[in-house]
Amino acid sequence: MDSYDSDPDSGDKCNLNGDCSPLPDKLPNDLNHTKNIDDIATPSELNFDQEFAFEDPEITEKKKEIEACLENPDVINVDQWETFAKTKAGLISDEYRRKIWPLLVGVTQDELTEPPSLDELSTHPEYNQVVLDVNRSLKRFPPGIPYEQRVALQDQLTVLILRVIIKHPHLKYYQGYHDVAITLLLVCGDRASFPLLCRLSYGPKAPLAPFMQLTMQPTQHLLNYMLPVIRRADDRLAECLDKSGVGTMFALPWYLTWFGHSLNRYSDVVRLYDYFLCAPPLFPVYVTAAIVLHRAPQVFSCDADMAMMHCLLSRLPDDLPFEDILVVAQKLYEKNDPTDLESEVAALERREEEQRKVEDERMRRRRAGRVVPSPSLPYRLARYLPAPLRRTPRRTLLALTAAILAVYVYYKPELFR
Amino acid sequence: MSTSANESVPGLKQKKVFKIIVLGDSGVGKTCLTFRFCEGQFLDKSEATIGVDFRERTIKIRNEDIKLQLWDTAGQERFRKSMVQHYYRNVHAVVIVYDITKPETFHSIASWMQEIESHGLMGAPRVLVGNKCDCGTPESRLATTYAQRLADKYGMPLFETSALLDSECDNVESIFMTLAHKLYSKQPLRVISVEGELGPRRVTLSRQKRPLRNDTCLCS
């Protein structure tokens, strides 16, 4: 289907090679472009946010270049698309993204197939969970989208997700996968987004594959790369995070959804996707590190408390300078290759494991009914005593302590006033 | 965690912090419930919680400011193991939520109880919450007597409520207030006694009688 129509019931609203020609009627105040998901929307009322009214000449130039390349995409090398995607402003508008995203991950024409109907898939064991999450994804749709259109898109989203996990049954759906899927769906339409999502989910270097394993352990492990990256860039900041015990949970939704879940501005999300689609799988973790580094002043002024820190970090401000953050993240990646960080990550995980053991021990005690939150004071003091002294009978120790205390009080009586 | 350290500073007016973890299957309304309590309204565009979310509210008990920290967790099972585990640490109380129109969410309470037990939290104050009492038909809703029986079995008070209805606001309030009061009356043992604290610096608070609430059963 080539034309834009505002018929909400039209099934396939976009396809990869569809002619994504400019909108027939543009808003008068929208001088120069970026109609987000314009093909699924009634053009006049649906868009995520008004773009800046005056365009940066650099961007105008880049648009021209992209358009020139798109005129004959078959002769263009993937490196060229990657350059567009990574440099300032990324792929600029959804009109370009729709065509270029599939090219970035190497989707071919013959992979574009008609999706099955939702009814065919509703017996899948994950169906209920997927529907539950899809139904709650309202925030991800453009404001003002007509009800029928939104429901149609949500059905497409459910189908898209189920198709992938049916095609690759060992991949497990996770909450957050729907946030990635919807971004692809909104940009590329239901036919192109399926092979696209498959590429991201399945294969040795597929960036979402680790999230879809039986447990979240692989995800946890990869997220652990964030702290060493931060530590290498700003030791004091890493120390501050460490002291608060905040862990990496605040960044989990960022990583699992490529920020789709956590950013309010659609334009930021798609900009990041431009980059992530052609970056190494671990790159989003470097972006999380860059964001935390960017917010260092706030982290320093926050209480060293896990809850406060989690709260501060997990809520992303709307005005993050993503172009700069991406540049920083790229530099961090170049300076600290994941393979260089392995030993630091391993050390971090060993330490966590030890902490966990201590916790388990505490838990065991708690369960045994003793209300001992931690080793008792004499026990802890005993650790500092030399071994022979530790075996001294209690009474002797008590007498000794009393004597020392008496002497101490004698010389420092003001202490007990 | 450092909150206990903060509290140990004598003379300094530090708010007491009670940490409450909210558990239950996906989509039962954990996020809406905590949002209702902390923000006083219904969360319109609620999304799936990924990992752990956090909300807090300061309440007053006997003229003392108490900070309630609510840890809102992801319902999907894969997040429970390894991910959310970390957050059971230093939790003071537990809220288990189910959807009264979805029996399967009620049936998984047993596994949530196991989870709690494995983290040594059986001694902590717990409440069971049947959410969404505004939904479904009376026939489609899980019978209160049935739920009450299970709540009694585990020795926790049962609340049936709706995070959506403004009229249920008080009820949502009482869920968390019940826990807060329980914790407050237990606190010399739980919150104030700081590890390794020595005699002279100990803060003793008068043990307070549990406030009488006629709408709940505090039988645990």
Interface residues (C-beta under 8 A of the other chain):
Chain A: Q129 L132 D133 R136 S137 L138 K139 K172 Y174 Q175 G176 H178 T215 M216 Q217 Q220 K243 S244 G245 G247 M249 L252 P253 L256 T257 H261 D303 A304 D305 M306 A307 H310 C311 S314 E359 R362 M363 R364 R366 R367 V371 P373 S374 L377 R380 F416
Chain B: M1 S2 T3 N6 V17 K19 S26 G27 K45 S46 E47 A48 T49 I50 G51 V52 D53 F54 E56 Q69 A74 G75 Q76 R78 F79 K81 S82 M83 H86 Y87 R89 E117 S118 H119 G120 M122 G123 L189 E195 G196 P200
